[in-house]
């Protein structure tokens, strides 16, 4: 029987499990994305890529993983499912709480800058053309503001996948860290990045389903204030406003897994968007293929105001299951 050829992501999961980690297939993407974000914020992406490349050298006959490899796996494991190791946390982490996890495992370089924080969060429903516009607007604004791409990273998350996108300010191009599409991709144009992100969040080559995800700008507390001009500029950019405008059409759109914008907005606790979506006809009890409804996502992530808003709009508290603890792949 021919030996199965594993993808890079499958090999990471296999090696982690062989080394005693649980390595959930429903969350390793977040672990890899966040370890990549750490590396970029430290200016250490080269070593991150070397670690990924080094994993390929391990085989089933390898008796032990190096200490550096174990440290890398520790980070992936904690970022993807820190709730299994709650004894390490001062607070019980909500699903994949990367801010709390970073306090445990981020390098001194990041700790000295006040630790990792989320600057802002956007969410939306995009078609393939809008996704290209999305990255084009970001690229133009980043170039105008002359921001150093080592000081922040974009974390894109659907309900089932996560990728990291970084801006190379020297080349005015993009970098993509995606567990489904390793190794790390460099020097990407807006169109190339949009295609890769689209393929990762939908079925490859399928242009009929919308792409639904949230975008968080991840930085350090020290660098956070430097991003305010970018955020303020995006806020008043007509094209950015247009692709993020809630409409009756976008309020009811579902992707291939029956996930909606309301699912994402509930997970992120975006009450203004939740209100607009409900006002435009969004189904508060829409169940995705995993069984989650917007209400369970708001509850799981401790968004009290979002929970109250959904209940007041008629969300059934007995509909849906507890949402999965991992953003997975």
Wavefront OBJ file of the C-alpha trace (Angstrom):
o trace
v 0.000 0.000 0.000
v 1.565 3.365 -1.023
v 2.495 5.700 1.827
v 0.136 8.637 2.277
v 1.704 12.003 1.477
v 0.799 14.460 4.219
v 0.385 18.197 3.711
v 2.568 20.473 5.844
v -0.404 21.140 8.134
v -1.177 17.427 8.505
v 2.468 16.716 9.251
v 2.495 19.329 12.039
v -0.628 17.779 13.573
v 0.826 14.263 13.242
v 4.127 15.221 14.866
v 2.436 17.150 17.661
v 0.214 14.193 18.523
v 3.201 11.846 18.349
v 4.920 14.148 20.880
v 1.981 14.091 23.300
v 0.024 17.191 22.270
v -3.688 16.978 21.529
v -3.213 19.132 18.384
v -6.842 19.616 17.386
v -7.438 19.653 13.647
v -10.097 22.274 14.412
v -7.605 24.811 15.681
v -4.041 24.325 14.524
v -4.558 27.110 11.971
v -4.977 29.649 14.788
v -1.889 28.323 16.552
v 0.266 28.666 13.458
v -1.187 32.078 12.587
v -0.509 33.480 16.053
v 3.011 32.065 16.223
v 3.606 33.747 12.873
v 2.227 37.028 14.234
v 4.580 36.795 17.216
v 7.492 36.253 14.857
v 6.613 39.263 12.705
v 6.160 41.563 15.701
v 9.604 40.436 16.911
v 11.179 40.863 13.480
v 11.908 37.126 13.542
v 9.918 35.773 10.590
v 13.038 34.125 9.125
v 13.399 31.835 12.156
v 9.664 31.094 12.119
v 10.026 29.878 8.544
v 13.099 27.848 9.484
v 11.095 26.115 12.218
v 8.351 25.249 9.744
v 10.938 23.968 7.298
v 12.670 21.980 10.048
v 9.448 20.138 10.822
v 9.665 18.544 7.374
v 12.877 16.787 8.423
v 11.127 14.839 11.197
v 9.927 11.336 10.374
v 8.086 8.601 12.269
v 11.473 7.188 13.214
v 12.495 10.446 14.903
v 12.757 9.597 18.596
v 12.558 13.094 20.067
v 11.724 16.643 19.074
v 14.353 19.318 19.747
v 13.762 21.797 22.573
v 13.230 24.521 19.974
v 10.692 22.339 18.187
v 8.871 21.645 21.457
v 8.765 25.351 22.257
v 7.231 25.946 18.839
v 4.655 23.211 19.405
v 3.900 24.603 22.889
v 2.972 27.916 21.317
v 0.781 26.361 18.620
v -1.009 24.220 21.212
v -1.706 27.067 23.649
v -2.885 29.506 20.994
v -5.247 26.929 19.514
v -6.708 25.479 22.711
v -5.441 27.203 25.812
v -8.628 26.232 27.656
v -7.117 22.746 28.105
v -4.364 24.326 30.206
v -6.431 26.732 32.299
v -4.051 26.243 35.258
v -1.506 28.354 33.347
v -3.831 31.358 33.163
v -4.721 33.976 35.760
v -8.163 34.204 34.115
v -10.111 31.374 32.506
v -9.592 31.967 28.759
v -12.494 32.313 26.360
v -12.056 30.235 23.163
v -8.681 31.015 21.587
v -8.013 34.148 23.627
v -4.717 35.123 22.039
v -4.222 38.187 24.277
v -4.244 36.062 27.454
v -2.149 33.348 25.818
v 0.450 35.826 24.606
v 1.024 36.880 28.229
v 2.253 33.347 28.884
v 4.350 32.526 25.842
v 5.274 35.671 23.897
v 9.000 36.545 23.796
v 10.569 39.264 25.940
v 10.748 41.507 22.872
v 6.953 41.656 22.828
v 6.566 41.773 26.601
v 8.797 44.855 26.732
v 6.358 46.561 24.337
v 3.436 45.924 26.672
v 2.329 42.630 25.177
v 0.013 41.815 22.285
v -3.260 43.689 21.861
v -6.060 44.017 19.321
v -6.246 47.495 17.823
v -9.603 47.169 16.033
v -11.860 44.538 14.501
v -13.773 44.709 11.223
v -16.117 42.091 9.802
v -17.906 41.646 6.532
v -19.267 39.601 3.660
v -17.247 39.863 0.477
v -17.380 38.599 -3.059
v -14.135 37.990 -4.909
v -13.985 41.451 -6.453
v -14.640 43.123 -3.108
v -11.861 41.092 -1.531
v -9.373 42.515 -4.041
v -10.678 46.009 -3.287
v -10.337 45.249 0.434
v -6.591 44.596 0.122
v -6.062 47.396 -2.383
v -7.529 49.957 0.031
v -5.420 48.622 2.897
v -2.276 48.685 0.767
v -2.891 52.273 -0.343
v -3.559 53.481 3.188
v -0.541 51.679 4.618
v 1.658 53.187 1.929
v 0.254 56.677 2.569
v 0.803 56.411 6.318
v 4.332 54.997 5.783
v 3.748 52.425 8.535
v 6.356 49.817 9.378
v 4.842 46.425 8.537
v 6.778 44.759 11.373
v 4.649 46.587 13.953
v 1.239 45.047 13.194
v -0.388 42.045 11.500
v -3.899 41.372 10.211
v -5.572 38.265 11.669
v -8.412 37.041 9.437
v -10.803 34.522 10.994
v -13.952 32.809 9.776
v -15.778 30.366 12.045
v -13.552 27.535 10.859
v -10.230 28.972 9.754
v -7.626 31.620 10.552
v -4.805 33.176 8.524
v -2.336 35.986 9.145
v -1.586 38.711 6.627
v 1.361 41.092 6.971
v 2.374 44.147 4.961
v 5.894 44.364 3.560
v 6.463 48.125 3.641
v 9.763 47.866 1.764
v 8.234 46.161 -1.291
v 4.624 47.377 -0.876
v 3.461 43.753 -1.106
v 1.809 41.201 1.171
v 2.883 38.180 3.226
v 0.455 35.313 3.953
v 0.744 32.758 6.757
v -1.872 30.059 6.204
v -1.639 26.534 7.634
v -3.516 25.233 4.586
v -1.061 26.824 2.163
v 2.399 26.502 3.681
v 5.169 27.556 3.319
v 4.783 31.283 4.023
v 3.900 33.226 0.866
v 5.854 36.425 0.110
v 5.606 39.356 -2.336
v 1.906 38.902 -3.026
v -0.091 41.438 -5.018
v -3.589 42.449 -3.944
v -5.185 40.112 -6.498
v -2.915 37.183 -5.627
v -3.576 37.598 -1.913
v -7.325 37.921 -2.490
v -7.351 34.664 -4.479
v -5.367 32.758 -1.830
v -7.564 34.054 1.015
v -10.697 33.262 -0.966
v -9.491 29.725 -1.710
v -8.653 29.218 1.955
v -12.022 30.381 3.294
v -14.123 28.682 0.596
v -13.768 25.702 -1.676
v -10.831 26.234 -4.028
v -11.971 27.936 -7.206
v -15.593 28.289 -6.058
v -16.680 31.844 -6.788
v -20.364 31.359 -6.068
v -20.226 31.496 -2.278
v -19.526 34.668 -0.297
v -16.410 35.010 1.848
v -17.297 35.854 5.465
v -14.688 36.687 8.092
v -13.468 39.213 10.642
v -10.232 41.185 10.403
v -8.355 42.114 13.558
v -5.308 44.358 13.584
v -2.886 42.748 16.038
v -0.050 44.847 17.441
v 1.721 45.583 20.713
v 0.408 48.018 23.313
v 3.434 50.238 22.670
v 2.711 50.483 18.928
v -1.080 50.709 19.205
v -1.350 54.515 19.151
v 0.676 54.658 15.936
v -2.142 52.856 14.124
v -4.788 55.483 14.917
v -4.144 57.496 11.719
v -4.669 54.334 9.646
v -7.883 53.442 11.467
v -9.229 56.995 11.206
v -8.363 57.110 7.513
v -10.164 53.820 6.799
v -13.205 55.038 8.700
v -13.754 57.941 6.252
v -12.791 56.131 3.031
v -15.950 55.776 0.862
v -14.805 52.540 -0.825
v -14.055 50.946 2.565
v -17.425 52.064 3.895
v -19.182 50.647 0.847
v -17.730 47.121 1.022
v -18.579 47.001 4.755
v -22.079 48.458 4.419
v -24.847 46.253 5.818
v -27.531 45.615 3.197
v -30.572 43.390 2.929
v -28.642 41.173 0.531
v -25.553 40.785 2.721
v -27.644 40.324 5.875
v -29.061 37.042 4.579
v -26.128 35.686 2.561
v -24.797 32.280 3.648
v -21.547 30.606 2.703
v -21.135 26.928 1.828
v -21.384 25.985 5.534
v -24.496 28.134 6.161
v -22.475 30.703 8.119
v -23.595 34.323 7.994
v -22.238 37.755 8.816
v -24.379 37.643 11.971
v -22.422 34.603 13.203
v -19.155 36.521 12.897
v -20.529 39.764 14.371
v -21.950 37.847 17.349
v -18.633 36.110 17.971
v -16.862 39.471 17.927
v -19.506 41.247 20.034
v -20.123 43.905 17.373
v -23.453 45.227 18.642
v -23.825 48.022 16.058
v -23.393 45.569 13.204
v -25.648 43.000 14.887
v -28.380 45.631 15.146
v -27.982 46.633 11.489
v -28.006 43.023 10.326
v -31.147 42.213 12.297
v -32.772 45.372 10.961
v -31.998 44.195 7.433
v -33.551 40.774 7.860
v -30.782 38.544 9.257
v -32.032 35.268 10.751
v -31.100 35.328 14.459
v -31.514 31.550 14.670
v -29.535 30.634 11.537
v -27.706 27.392 12.294
v -24.421 26.708 10.528
v -23.266 23.231 9.551
v -21.461 22.869 12.903
v -24.717 23.514 14.758
v -23.797 26.956 16.102
v -26.180 29.902 16.049
v -25.223 33.560 16.632
v -26.452 33.426 20.233
v -24.171 30.546 21.239
v -21.185 32.386 19.761
v -21.982 35.568 21.690
v -22.423 33.596 24.918
v -19.272 31.508 24.468
v -17.179 34.644 23.974
v -18.769 36.433 26.961
v -20.313 39.269 24.938
v -23.115 40.246 27.298
v -24.471 43.183 25.272
v -24.507 41.138 22.076
v -26.256 38.304 23.895
v -28.926 40.662 25.249
v -29.424 42.205 21.820
v -29.925 38.831 20.151
v -32.336 37.679 22.849
v -34.343 40.891 22.583
v -34.551 40.300 18.821
v -36.162 36.911 19.473
v -33.191 34.532 19.373
v -34.208 31.132 20.755
v -31.918 30.186 23.676
v -32.728 26.501 23.073
v -31.582 26.509 19.456
v -28.100 25.414 18.440
v -25.280 23.747 20.285
v -22.310 25.142 22.123
v -19.987 26.566 19.506
v -16.718 24.690 18.957
v -13.872 25.974 21.131
v -11.468 26.252 18.230
v -11.317 28.226 15.052
v -10.165 25.334 12.954
v -9.313 24.125 9.542
l 1 2 3 4 5 6 7 8 9 10 11 12 13 14 15 16 17 18 19 20 21 22 23 24 25 26 27 28 29 30 31 32 33 34 35 36 37 38 39 40 41 42 43 44 45 46 47 48 49 50 51 52 53 54 55 56 57 58 59 60 61 62 63 64 65 66 67 68 69 70 71 72 73 74 75 76 77 78 79 80 81 82 83 84 85 86 87 88 89 90 91 92 93 94 95 96 97 98 99 100 101 102 103 104 105 106 107 108 109 110 111 112 113 114 115 116 117 118 119 120 121 122 123 124 125 126 127 128 129 130 131 132 133 134 135 136 137 138 139 140 141 142 143 144 145 146 147 148 149 150 151 152 153 154 155 156 157 158 159 160 161 162 163 164 165 166 167 168 169 170 171 172 173 174 175 176 177 178 179 180 181 182 183 184 185 186 187 188 189 190 191 192 193 194 195 196 197 198 199 200 201 202 203 204 205 206 207 208 209 210 211 212 213 214 215 216 217 218 219 220 221 222 223 224 225 226 227 228 229 230 231 232 233 234 235 236 237 238 239 240 241 242 243 244 245 246 247 248 249 250 251 252 253 254 255 256 257 258 259 260 261 262 263 264 265 266 267 268 269 270 271 272 273 274 275 276 277 278 279 280 281 282 283 284 285 286 287 288 289 290 291 292 293 294 295 296 297 298 299 300 301 302 303 304 305 306 307 308 309 310 311 312 313 314 315 316 317 318 319 320 321 322 323 324 325 326 327 328 329
